[in-house]
Amino acid sequence: MRLDKFLKVSRLIKRRTVANEACDAGRVFLNEKPAKASAAVKEGDVLEIHFGTKSVKVEILDVQETVKKDEAKELYRYL
């Protein structure tokens, strides 16, 4: 699955266009490397997102095309 779509489905970032912009700005890292929006994500990958002064680091546990809002938190685990 594409990185920008995963960010939207997992609700780490609410909109796909915002996820695209964050990737283009170099604020999203996949396995400690700057990631493009088109990068492929899989289970076990470590994702780090910088929001201004705050940083979020998660491990991807599952990749699904669609998820209910309640179940979105089960796709990743905070590190």
PyMOL commands that set and color helices and strands:
alter all, ss='L'
color gray80, all
select helices_A, chain A and resi 3-9+16-24+72-75
alter helices_A, ss='H'
color red, helices_A
select strands_A, chain A and resi 28-30+33-34+46-51+54-60+76-78
alter strands_A, ss='S'
color yellow, strands_A
deselect
rebuild
show_as cartoon
